[in-house]
Amino acid sequence: MQKLLIILGLLALAAGLFWPWLARIPFGRLPGDVHIHRDGSDFFFPITTGLLVSVVLSLLIWLFRR
């Protein structure tokens, strides 16, 4: 558990340091993400982004458990 928390902390630190470059990646604006603009409201549901994040995290967890 300690290793996992340290790794997650380092990943969060790296994401914070590299945020200006990471913000340019079209994450959250992938094909399949639902974004609806209507009068006075805005709805966003990142289906494809959520699936992609889920697959990547599942692979990383699987690799760390080996």
C-alpha positions, 0 to 999 in steps of 0.5 A: 500500500505504501508503494502505491501511495508513493507512486500515486503521489509522484504521478500527481506531482508530475501531472502538476509540473507538466500541466501546461503541456498536458492541457494541450492533449485533446483529452476530454474532447475525443470522438464519442464524448457527448457535449450538448450546448443549450440555452443557459445550460451545458452538459458534458459526458466523457464516455470515450475518455472514461473508457480510455482512462479505465483501460489504461488504469486497468493495464497499469494495475495489472502490470503492478500486481505481477 
